[in-house]
Structure formats: C-alpha cells, structure tokens
C-alpha cells in the first residue's frame, strides 16, 4: 500500500473520531444560527432603512420620513446606536447562567436591534454597495456552514435499501474502515489498495481528492500532500452491499521529479509484480511487470521510515 510519509497528519482514536463528529454537528448549528441571525439583521435594516428615507424618481435621497427623524434625528438614535453594545456586555456576563431558550431569545433580539442600528447606512450609502457587502458576508457564512458537513451517510435500515435504493450507506468494519481499490481512470490499471475510515471517505467525496486511513499508523492522510502525487477522483463506485469502494483517479507527477505514480516504492502501481499461475515449481518467483521506477523514493520521501511492515 502506497503511503505519503512527511504529511501533516494526526492520530485519532475511536473516541476522538466521535468527538470530532460531535464538534462538526455543534459548529453546524452555530453557523446556522449566525446565518439566520444575519438574514434577520439584514431584513430589519432594509425595512427600517427604506422606511426612513424619501427618494426621487432617480433613487436619490432627498429627505427623511417621520420614522427616520424619530430613529436618527432624535435622542433615540443614541439608544439605537449603543443598544447592540449593551447586548454584548449582557451576554458576556450572563451567558453561562442563561437557559437555552433565554439565550436564543436574547440572540434574536440582538440580531433585531443590530438591524435597527444598521438601518442608518441606507442614508449614507447606495443600495448597490449595501447589497453587495451584505450578500458577500452572508455568502461567507453560508460557505462556512456548508464546509462543516458536506457529506452525510444514510443509516442502513434494510437489505433492500442497501442494495436497491439510491441511499449512500457505506458499511465500515469493526475497525471503522472500508476497503478501497484505486484505479487509473484512463488506463484502467489497478494502482493501489488501501482503507478509508468515515472521515477519509467523506473528505474524498467532498474534496475530489483521495484521502485514506493508515491502519498501522492510525493516521488520516491525503494522498500526495507531501510527495505531490495527488489522486484526483474522476469516478467513485461502491459495491452491492456497500462495504467496498473503487475510485478511478487521474495522477500528478511527484514534486521531486519523475513521472506520475502511486507506489511509495517508486513504481507507477503498487501492483508491479505478478504471481505465476498454473503448473510449475512449488516455490513461485514473482515476475516484475514494471521494468523501471517512475520516481526516486529517496528524493521524494527522504529519510522517512518505510511503511512496509514484516
């Protein structure tokens, strides 16, 4: 099995993986709240901003309405301006003692007051610039939200569901991994055999780059991160009972020189030898089917330990 040695990776126990899943779910809720709060702030700012100004046929501001005069032309403007800061101080002092429902109500009130406070920008800036900044900010939060959990696996409920439905419900073994056969997308040659845990499979699907799980070193690794020999996913297949995957990939060349490859020994494929079949000597000698190495392992991996174990 080909491995990258100098990659940045981290050890994960089963408990740590569970913690990571919980953290993702928690952060997903956080960004959902932030995105919804931002939309509420924008809506209130837009509503009161439009209600506060008088425009001509060209859309130019020519005056303020009674609402605008009340909100931004009277002492009430100082209350509106400082109220969000007051909410920040209040939440900082009370958040650890507040119930979930109280904290949620306070958050929605804060988002609303912030919208009222920001309504004044409609008097100072054009609607085009306001809309541009708002949607850039909202899009950023939305993108951060989506990156927290881009792939979800279905629960395995029946044989029929696993074999006949469109549900992606992979089965991981007792060690939490699923076998993966990696093939070249164009030549159809088998390049390597490895394993993926749940995180590696999700990252492979969401990023379009092959990620694997090293059972011996207990590490998640992104193929090519240190060597430059990335594997871009062109197609992924899963078998009938969804306990094995096949990925078809295109390759990149090692950054230390050489031609595209996958094997840490230096050959293009990890399956660079074949076993003689049929009658013959009891001791079979392997036959090399790749005559030359695609790259120099020493130049690519340096003094990193060889992952092959006796």
Secondary structure as GFF3:
##gff-version 3
##sequence-region A 1 310
A	DSSP	alpha_helix	14	52	.	.	.	ID=ss1
A	DSSP	beta_strand	53	55	.	.	.	ID=ss2
A	DSSP	beta_strand	61	64	.	.	.	ID=ss3
A	DSSP	alpha_helix	66	72	.	.	.	ID=ss4
A	DSSP	alpha_helix	76	94	.	.	.	ID=ss5
A	DSSP	three_ten_helix	95	97	.	.	.	ID=ss6
A	DSSP	alpha_helix	100	118	.	.	.	ID=ss7
A	DSSP	alpha_helix	121	124	.	.	.	ID=ss8
A	DSSP	alpha_helix	127	148	.	.	.	ID=ss9
A	DSSP	alpha_helix	159	164	.	.	.	ID=ss10
A	DSSP	beta_strand	177	184	.	.	.	ID=ss11
A	DSSP	beta_strand	190	197	.	.	.	ID=ss12
A	DSSP	alpha_helix	198	207	.	.	.	ID=ss13
A	DSSP	beta_strand	211	214	.	.	.	ID=ss14
A	DSSP	beta_strand	219	222	.	.	.	ID=ss15
A	DSSP	beta_strand	231	238	.	.	.	ID=ss16
A	DSSP	beta_strand	244	251	.	.	.	ID=ss17
A	DSSP	beta_strand	273	274	.	.	.	ID=ss18
A	DSSP	beta_strand	287	288	.	.	.	ID=ss19
A	DSSP	alpha_helix	297	301	.	.	.	ID=ss20
###
